[in-house]
């Protein structure tokens, strides 16, 4: 909750065939960072960068729904060899991303698209996918559909970096995490028109699309999780 050498290759895709309107995050682009810190302090950011060192060998990344682009900018700084294609439905978020990543525009391509229908074109192009607090804007079925659509564009050794909210099956999960997540959905429904009320089962969705979890770490008692996934066949001898 929220690769080419063409520095500002920004495109708009055709409208989504989905009957559900695209949530409008435009007016949250500028205050996004401060709203995040007011609600969760540094923990969402720590969740995003927990596995940053694991991405040193990645060269071609697909970043989906990165919000104001702070992680994309950090990844470009940390890995001087990586090229990134970033997709977001919000033109204002894409603008914020370009401001954050201004020194590295030569390695950044952006596109404006509804990720419930967007489909990459080049087979085997990406060896990294990044979704930070974006899958919670989709249903479980939509996460599985997204994973299936991007599969042809993913290299055999690709990694999928996920940061998400979670509701652990503990006393903390029942009494704190679940009501907090519900309140976040209520707020985003009011602020953006997001038409969801609960977290998707992204683990089940990714597993059904042929991914397996390589590493995982929880933060804030399990309210936040950082994960690395990889294609299941890459695990097999």
C-alpha positions in Angstrom: 0.0 0.0 0.0 1.4 1.4 -1.6 15.6 -1.0 -19.6 16.4 0.6 -22.2 18.7 3.5 -22.6 15.7 5.8 -23.1 15.8 7.8 -19.9 12.2 8.8 -19.7 10.3 6.3 -21.8 6.9 6.7 -20.2 3.9 5.0 -21.9 0.3 4.7 -21.2 -1.3 1.3 -21.7 -4.8 0.6 -23.0 -7.5 0.7 -20.3 -8.0 -2.3 -18.1 -10.7 -4.7 -19.1 -11.5 -5.1 -15.4 -14.9 -3.8 -14.3 -13.3 -2.4 -11.2 -12.0 1.1 -11.4 -8.3 1.7 -11.0 -7.6 3.1 -7.5 -6.4 6.7 -7.7 -3.2 7.3 -5.8 -2.3 10.5 -7.5 -3.1 12.9 -4.7 -1.0 10.7 -2.3 2.2 11.0 -4.3 3.7 14.0 -2.5 2.7 13.1 1.1 3.2 9.4 0.7 6.6 9.3 2.4 5.5 11.3 5.4 2.2 9.4 5.8 4.3 6.3 5.9 6.6 7.6 8.6 3.7 9.0 10.7 2.0 5.6 10.7 4.9 3.0 10.8 8.0 5.0 11.4 11.0 3.5 9.6 9.7 -0.1 9.6 8.2 -0.2 6.1 11.5 1.1 4.7 13.4 -1.5 6.6 11.1 -4.1 5.3 11.8 -3.0 1.7 15.6 -2.9 2.0 16.0 -6.0 4.2 17.3 -8.1 1.3 18.9 -5.3 -0.8 22.3 -7.0 -0.6 20.9 -10.1 -2.2 20.2 -8.2 -5.4 23.8 -7.3 -6.2 23.9 -9.7 -9.2 20.6 -8.6 -10.7 20.9 -6.7 -14.0 17.4 -6.2 -15.3 14.6 -5.5 -12.8 10.8 -5.1 -13.1 9.5 -2.9 -10.3 5.7 -3.0 -9.9 3.8 -0.3 -8.0 6.7 1.2 -6.1 4.7 4.2 -4.9 6.9 7.4 -4.9 10.0 5.5 -6.1 12.3 5.6 -3.1 13.2 1.9 -3.4 13.8 2.1 -7.1 16.1 5.1 -6.5 17.9 3.2 -3.8 18.3 0.1 -5.9 19.8 2.2 -8.8 22.3 3.7 -6.4 23.2 0.4 -4.7 23.6 -1.5 -8.0 25.3 0.6 -10.7 24.8 -2.2 -13.3 21.1 -2.7 -13.0 18.5 -1.4 -15.4 14.9 -1.0 -14.1 11.5 -0.9 -15.7 9.0 0.5 -13.3 5.2 0.2 -13.8 2.5 2.1 -11.9 -1.1 3.1 -12.6 -0.5 6.6 -11.1 1.1 9.3 -13.3 1.9 11.3 -10.2 3.7 8.4 -8.6 5.7 8.0 -11.8 6.6 11.6 -11.6 7.7 11.2 -8.0 9.8 8.2 -9.1 11.6 10.2 -11.7 12.4 12.9 -9.2 13.8 10.4 -6.7 15.9 8.6 -9.4 16.9 11.7 -11.3 20.7 11.0 -11.2 20.1 7.5 -12.8 17.6 8.3 -15.5 19.7 6.5 -18.1 19.0 3.2 -16.5 15.3 3.8 -15.8 12.2 3.1 -18.0 8.7 3.9 -16.7 5.3 3.0 -17.9 1.8 4.0 -16.7 -0.5 0.9 -16.7 -3.1 -0.9 -14.7 -1.1 -3.9 -13.5 -4.3 -6.0 -13.3 -4.0 -6.2 -17.1 -0.5 -5.1 -18.1 1.7 -7.7 -19.8 5.4 -7.5 -20.5 6.5 -8.2 -24.1 10.1 -9.4 -24.1 10.7 -13.1 -23.1 13.3 -13.8 -20.5 14.1 -10.1 -20.0 14.0 -9.7 -16.2 16.0 -11.5 -13.5 14.4 -9.5 -10.7 10.8 -8.6 -9.9 10.0 -6.2 -7.0 6.6 -5.7 -5.4 6.7 -3.6 -2.2 3.3 -3.2 -0.5 1.6 -3.5 -3.9 0.2 -7.0 -3.9 -2.2 -6.0 -1.1 -3.9 -3.8 -3.7 -4.9 -7.1 -5.6 -7.0 -10.1 -4.8 -5.5 -13.5 -4.5 -6.7 -14.4 -8.0 -5.3 -11.2 -9.4 -1.9 -11.9 -7.8 -1.9 -15.3 -9.4 -2.9 -13.9 -12.8 -0.1 -11.2 -12.6 2.5 -13.9 -11.8 1.3 -16.0 -14.8 1.4 -12.9 -17.1 5.0 -12.0 -16.2 6.3 -15.6 -16.2 7.3 -15.5 -19.9 9.4 -12.4 -19.3 11.3 -13.9 -16.4 14.8 -15.4 -16.6 15.2 -19.0 -15.1 17.4 -17.6 -12.2 15.1 -14.7 -11.4 14.2 -13.4 -8.0 10.9 -11.9 -6.8 11.3 -9.5 -3.9 8.1 -9.1 -1.9 7.3 -6.8 1.1 3.9 -7.0 2.5 1.6 -6.7 5.5 0.5 -9.9 7.2 -1.8 -11.1 10.0 0.0 -13.8 11.9 -2.0 -16.6 13.6 -1.0 -15.4 17.1 -2.6 -13.3 19.9 -0.8 -10.3 18.4 -2.2 -11.1 15.0 -5.8 -11.4 16.2 -5.8 -8.4 18.5 -3.5 -5.9 16.9 -2.4 -6.9 13.3 -5.9 -7.8 12.0 -7.7 -4.7 13.2 -4.8 -2.5 12.0 -4.8 -4.0 8.5 -8.6 -3.6 8.4 -8.3 0.0 9.3 -5.6 0.5 6.6 -8.0 -0.9 4.0 -10.8 1.3 5.2 -8.5 4.4 4.9 -7.3 3.5 1.4 -10.8 2.7 0.3 -11.8 6.2 1.4 -8.6 8.0 0.0 -8.1 6.1 -3.2 -11.2 4.1 -4.1 -9.4 0.8 -3.5 -12.2 -1.8 -3.5 -10.8 -4.4 -1.2 -11.2 -5.3 2.4 -8.6 -8.0 3.2 -5.1 -9.1 2.3 -4.6 -11.5 -0.6 -3.0 -14.9 0.1 0.0 -13.9 -2.1 2.0 -16.9 -1.0 -0.6 -19.3 -2.3 -0.9 -17.3 -5.5 2.8 -17.2 -6.2 3.2 -20.9 -5.4 0.3 -21.7 -7.8 2.1 -19.8 -10.5 5.3 -21.8 -10.1 7.3 -19.8 -7.5 8.8 -21.0 -4.3 10.0 -18.9 -1.3 13.8 -18.8 -0.9 14.0 -16.6 2.2 11.6 -14.8 4.5 11.9 -12.4 7.5 9.2 -10.8 9.7 9.1 -7.4 11.3 6.9 -5.9 14.0 5.8 -9.2 15.4 4.8 -10.5 12.0 2.8 -7.5 10.9 5.3 -6.9 8.1 7.2 -9.5 6.0 10.1 -9.4 3.6 10.5 -12.4 1.2 12.5 -13.6 -1.8 10.9 -16.0 -4.2 12.3 -17.8 -7.2 11.0 -20.0 -10.0 10.4 -23.5 -8.6 12.3 -25.3 -11.3 15.4 -23.3 -10.2 15.4 -25.2 -6.9 15.3 -28.5 -8.6 18.6 -30.4 -9.4 
